[in-house]
Amino acid sequence: MFSSSLSLAESGLPREARPAAPAERPPMLDPVVVTGTRVDQPSFLLPFSIDVVDAAVIRDGRPLTDLSEALARVPGLTIQNRRNYAQDLQISSRGFGARSTFGIRGVRLIVDDIPLTMPDGQGQAATINLGSIERIEVLRGPFSAVYGNAPGGVIQAFTEKGPPGTAFDAVLHGGSYGATRAELKLGGTLGRAPEGSPDDAGPFNYVVDVSRFETRGYRDHSAAARYQANVKLVHRLGRDTSLTLVVNELHQGDTQDPLGLTRVQMEADPRQAGANAMLYNTRKRIDNTQGGVVFEHRLSPAHTVKLIGYAGAREILQFLAIPPAAQAASTHSGGVVDLDRRFGGAGLRWTYRSGGMRPLVFTAGIDYDGSRERRKGFENFAGTALGVRGALRRDESGTVTSFGQYAQAEWRFMPSWTLSAGVRHTEVKFRSEDFFVRGGNPDDSGRLAFRHVNPVLGLAYAVTPGLSLYASTGSGFETPTFAELGYRPDGASGLNLALRPSRSLNLEAGLKWLPTNATRVNLAFFQASVRGEILPATSSGGRTTFQNAADTLRRGVEFSLDSRIGREVSAFLSYTHLDATFRDTYAYRPGVGPGTVTVSAGNALPGVPRNTGYAELAWGRGRPGFSAAVEAIVRDRVFVNDTNTEAARGYAIANLRAAYMRRFHGWKLAGFVRVDNVAGARYSGSVIVNEANGRYYEPAPGRHYMAGVSAGYAF
């Protein structure tokens, strides 16, 4: 369910535009959002698509293992769950990021003002601990450009605050394929509020959340164990000043990677591991620690400044299934990846708010993000032993930095008209130093830089108190990642200096309608024209190189309806139609079949379903006693390669859940049970786009269940 904590009367609409308040009404479906403007504003009059998923949706009868559980309902998003914890989720927004085979790109990830996306545009979602997330905001469209290197959208999560007093929660989940999850959470408020504070919160507020997830996996060779910790400490130094510290930790040991399957393999046995997965013991170890500090000070009722700083470390050791013969070339980097990354950054933001009949909100700021990694490659064999660390084949250091300056304003220049405008200048620099220089393997060091200026503009008109029309436009860009720059298509040494960022022009128009105090309808039409899309150039021997090969076009419609039917029943429906195609013909050399293949203009972009739908009917959510819900997900077929010669079939699945919650004498006891894929449909949960050996498919489980209990005490 979308967040609904703000009524129209509170939202800042002119008095004459406010509906008469009935004696009793459900909460309004007009949440306050931060993403898109960087200041808290009601979403109704903002000229872009932004949805909010609140804590009730995130945690109501859900396993809390990844973002796909909560964000499947958001129109415009496609989240393909691999059920492979050695690889991150595949998240795309309006088709951006769909072809990524490593991490998340094209979509910017942020938690509590701290970016999870690296300066080159690649990010990871596994570090988000859903057990302590209060809400998630999802922005799509032109205004993503004000965040820099992310043309598709922004996903921003916010950690909850500790409750008044002290509260302790314990959670235990168990389910199919040996899945278990245990969580302990402690939160509270200490001390008295500073004199003149706007609320009763004490000067020190805290949340500490620790969890462990483990599974044998649906498929062979897919076991995983993951430990997470999330800490948020807020110290109110005075009525106008606060200091927030956030720290999170992720540790995954040797997480098994079952790899992809061919269509024949998937139809014969979807639970089998891919070829060579067990022979080479494909696996991945991840250790990620990061923390940040946010200092916020209100200089006056109209002026606020915010200073952000963060730092972190990420270590990865991954064993791939590359045969020794493919590593014979002197320039091959081997079948074991050893990555040690250090990253950090800072930001400064100033906000001005004016009141009166024509309120203005103006924000200006700077962001600096940097990442330095030491990447080594080893052979994945030693003598006749496979799946072990062998001889060194790669040793290099890579540095990427991003420096951005932005300004943005929202001005209600007439009672029913709001103008939004912004501009961002971003400079992204890459530098690589090669320490593995041998005969036949020359120095691959190099550097390059990209600079972009991206303006955005939007206009919203409140036709009636409950109907807003809007239109917006803006340009965006997406740089190549360090991994895409690493090798040249012609096989020569050095960075792929010919690779350039893709550029996009985004258009959007839509409406936001509140027909009643308990119903909200969103409708958006969008188009994104991309020049110089980053596409494969060659793929063989476990290595893919890239080129700016073609222009692409994404056009579509997003629709959502959220309604409260009385006090007990709620209904939610979302639908996305996305037509994403190549506008030009281009050629590349795949790892199988003929030497060169041609991708025709008009082909669909792989990894992007044309039609996606989600529906939910819930009863009794958010109150003591019994609650239940039925969910339905429908997804069109998904092409797995640029040539569109093969596709994952479309599917429709239904999920059921039921829960019971009771409060008494400071205690909160709850339990739930859910059954996913009730009919046992066989389908591919995700696809590996353009996989060189035709192993495109990662099967989803059939009927499976999860049950859980929790106990909390407040004192």
Helices and strands as residue ranges (DSSP letters): G 15-17, E 32-33, E 41-42, G 43-45, E 49-54, H 55-59, H 68-71, E 77-80, E 90-93, E 104-105, E 107-111, E 114-115, E 122-123, G 130-132, E 133-140, G 142-147, E 153-159, E 166-175, G 176-178, E 179-190, E 204-215, E 224-238, E 241-256, H 263-268, E 283-298, E 303-319, G 324-327, E 336-354, E 360-378, E 381-382, E 385-386, E 392-414, E 417-434, E 446-464, E 467-478, H 482-485, E 502-516, E 519-540, E 543-565, E 569-582, E 586-588, E 597-599, E 611-619, E 625-635, E 638-639, E 647-648, E 651-664, E 667-676, E 684-687, E 697-699, E 704-714
